[in-house]
């Protein structure tokens, strides 16, 4: 049956996803200014289920000396969004 969609009263379907891991992708860097970072959120099978984009600027950007700084920063961001 090939018909036009039938309109109904809108309702919400909520899906619960459990994030167990994350991975980081550096998008772009503007030297001495900012970095665009994508946080990939992964499930228990290490499959991407969502992502968050953040911009590292100001003192956060200046404090970035090694990978562990970014990992700790992402952990803070994820903890504050729970």
Protein Blocks (a to p, Z undefined) as FASTA:
>chain_A
ZZddddddddddddddddfbdcdddfbdcehkbccdddddddfkopafbdcddddehjll
mmmmbfklmmmmmmmmmmmmZZ
